[in-house]
Amino acid sequence: MDRTKRNTDYHNLLQRIVQKSAEIFGDNLTGIYLHGSAAMGCFQAQKSDLDLIFVVEQEISDAEKLDFLAHVVEWNGEAPEKGIELSIVRESFCKPFVYPTPFELHFSEAHLQWYQENPQDYVDKMKGVDKDLAAHFTIIGRFGISLYGKPIPQVFGPVPREDYTDSIVFDIEGAKEDILENPVYIILNLCRVLAYLKGGECAGEEPAASAASPEPLILSKKGGGEWGLRFLPRGFRGLIETALVCYRDGTDMTVQAEEGECFAEYMLTEIRKNLETEPLETEP
């Protein structure tokens, strides 16, 4: 599949993001990279956001951040229902990879009200380190699309398995409490985390017979759910199928407390078991 054609509905928006960002950051802008569902071929306008990583060579000023964010809010209004999620990261933290990864600026729909109420406070405080960037960079390395600037291999170094593992496990720590509020995301995300830890064949794909060391199983939420249907206990099939349908159609999902907590507890227990058997990182 031509990766540049996976996301056509928001092609013009992405073009304007690239053009204006290049104007604001100038020669300091190393590149802009699309990741997440839009890059992995399972984008759903009602349930997905546009995930972007901006890489710069040097620190960016508060004035540049405020100028950029004013446009981000405008773009966010034209984006999918979940909006735009982006981070700006310095190139020196991408290759060699630094974990947890420092970032210059972050924005998502969840932070929109904070920014609108006090832009300067937002700029002053929205910086630090983010464990999630290990997962994002891994997706960029495997599936990402370069929208502007240097090719991905020149910018992003390998993410160690232990850092990626810590990142995705960190993301599901509150699953038992969160599953009732956000069941589609939690159910499918738990599936893909366990699939990665267990390894093996990807849902719908057979590993190459000649592969001496198959690549880690890094799945989208859709792929995680499909893996779950194949390899998890049949008693969870209805829950996973419903989550996949709701993800596909962009509809809401409701789960009973006992059912949701039972699934989350089972998955977290299996994840912990597999963490205990994670292979150690070794030098080549």
N, C-alpha and C positions, 0 to 999 in steps of 0.2 A: 504493500500500500504506500502511495505517495504521502509522506508524513505532512507535507505542506497543505494537504487537502483535508486533513482530519477535522479542522475547525473552520468552516466557511461562514457561519452566521455572524461571527464577530471579526472577520478579516479586516474590514475597514476601521473598526475601533482599534485593533492592534496596530495597524499602520499609523494611525494618528498618535497612539501612545509612543511608538518608536520615534516618529518625527519630532514631537515636542520634547521628549526626553533627551534626544540628541542635541536639541537647541539649548536646553537648560544646562546640561552637564558638559557639553562640548567634548574636548579631547580627553576629559577625565573619564568618560563613559567607555568601559571596556566592552560591554555587551549586555544584551537583554535576552533572557531565556525563558521559554514557556515549558512548564512541567505540569504534573497533575493529570486529571482526566482528559483535558483537551489535547495533551500530548500522547496519552496512552490509548486513545481511540474509544473512550467510553463516556464522552461528555454528554451531560443531560442538563439542558438550560434551566430546568426547575430545581435541580438538586446540586448542580456543580457551580464552582466559582472559576474565575480565570486566575491561574496561579503563575506568578512571574517572579523571576529573580533578576535584579539589576546588579551588575558588577562594575565597580569603579576602581580607579587606581589609587586615588588619594581620598582623604576625608572630605566630606561635603559640608558646606557652610549652612548655618541656620537659614540664611536668606534663600539659598538654593532649595532647602527642604520645604520652606513655606511656599515658594513659587511652585515647586513640583506637586505638593499636596493639594494646592488649589485646583490643579488640573486633574489630579487623581480623583477627587471628589466628583468632578464633572464626569469623568470616565466611568466611575462607579455607578452613576445613575443610568448609564447606557449598557451596563454589563448584565450578565445573567442575574437571576433573582438573589443569589448568594453573594453577588458583587465580585470585587477584585481583591485578591490577597497577594501582597508583594513584600519583598524585603530587598534592601540595598546592602550589599556586602562588599568589602574591599577585596581586591584580587589577591592580595598577599595571604588572605585567610582561606582561599579556595584551593590553592596549589602551592605548597603542600597543605593538605586539609588540616584545619584547626578545630578541635572539639572540646567543649561546646563552642559554637561558632559565633564570634562577635558580629554585630550588624550595626549599620549606620542608621537605618530607619526601617520601620515596619508599618504596614497598613492592612486592615481588613475591615469588613462590614461591622464587626463587633466593636471596633474602636471609633466608628464614624461619629457618634454623639460626643465623645470626649474631644475629638479634634474640632468639631463645630463649636463647642462651648468655649474652648480655650486653645486656639492653635499654637500659641507660644509654649504653653505648658506641655502640650503634646510633643512638640519638637524637642523640648528640654529633656523629657523623661523617656521618650520612646526610642531607647537604644540600650544595648547591653549584649547578652549572649542568648542564643536560642538553640536548644537541643534538636528541635524539629528540622533545622537546616541540614542535618546529616541525612535525614530521610529525603528531603527535597533534592539535595545534591546527588544522591544515589539515583533517584528517578531521572534527573537531568542526564546523568552519565549513561543510563540505559535507554531512555525514551525521549529525552528532551529535544526541543526544537530551538535552534538559534534564530532569533528574530532580527538581531543586529549585532555587529561586531565580530570578535574573534570566534573561531570554531570552538565547540565545547571541549575537545581534548586538550586544547591549549590553555584553557582557563581553569578547568576543574580536575583536581587530582583524585586518585582513588580514595574512597571512604572506607576505613577499616571496618571489618565485619562487626567488631565489638562496639564501635561507635554507632553504626546503623542499628544494631540490635538494641542498644540502650535507648536510642531515639524512638523507635517504634513501640518499645515496651513502656516507656515513659508516657506515651500518648494514650495508652489504654489502662493506666493505673486506676482510674476512677470509673471503670466500665460498669461495675455493679450498681453504682449510684446513678450513672448517666444513661443507662439503657432505657429507662422509662421515658426520659425527656427527649432523647435523640436515638431511637431504636435502629433506624436504617443504618446510620453511620456506625454505631457501636457494633451491631451484629456483623456487618460486612467487614469492618476493620479488624475485629477479633479473629475472623476467619483468615484474613490475609496475614496477620501476624503469626498465627499458629502455622499456617502453610509455609511461611518463610523459615520458621524454626525447625519444622519437621523436614523440609526439603522435599525432594522427590519430583514427580512430574507435574507440570502445570496443567490446570484444567483445560482440556481440549487439545493439548499438545503433547506429543511423545518426545522424550529426550533423544538427542542424536545418538545413534548406536556407537559412533566413533568417539564420543565425548568421554575422555578419561576422567574429567572433573567437571560435572555439569555446573552451569552458573546457578547462583542462589535463586530461589523462587521468589521473585519480586512481582507482586500482582497488583492490579487495580482493585478497587472495592468490588466491582462486578466479578473480576477474576477470583477474588477471595471467596465470594459467595458461591460461585460455581465449584470451586475446590471443596468448600464445605459440604455441598450436596453430595459430592462423590466420596468423601472420606470421613465425615463426622457421623455420629450415631443417627439412625433413621428417625428417632424421636424428635430430632431438631429440624427435620426436613421442611415441615410446614412453616416454621418460623423463618428459616432462611429463604424459602421460596417467596414468601410474602415480602421480605425485605428487598429481594431482587426485583420483584414486580413494582414495588413502590419507588425504588431507585430508578428503574427504567421509565416509569410513567410520571415521575415527579410528584407523587401523591404522598400524603401523610400516612404514618403507620402508628397503630396503637397496640401495645402489648400488655397483657395482664402481668401484674407485679410478680406473681410466683413464677410464671413462665419465663419472664425476662431475667429475673435474678438467678433462676436455675441455670439458664444458658450461660450467663456471664460467669457464674461461679465455676461451672464445668470448664469453660474456656480458659479462665484465669488459672485454674489448677493445672490444666494441660500445658499452658504456656510456662508456668513455673517449673514443671517437671522437665520440659525441654530446655529451659535455660540452664538447668543443672548439668545437662549433657552437651552444652554448646562447645564446639571445638575451640581450642586456644588459637590466638593469632600467632602465626609463625613467620619467620623471615624466609624469603625465597632463597 
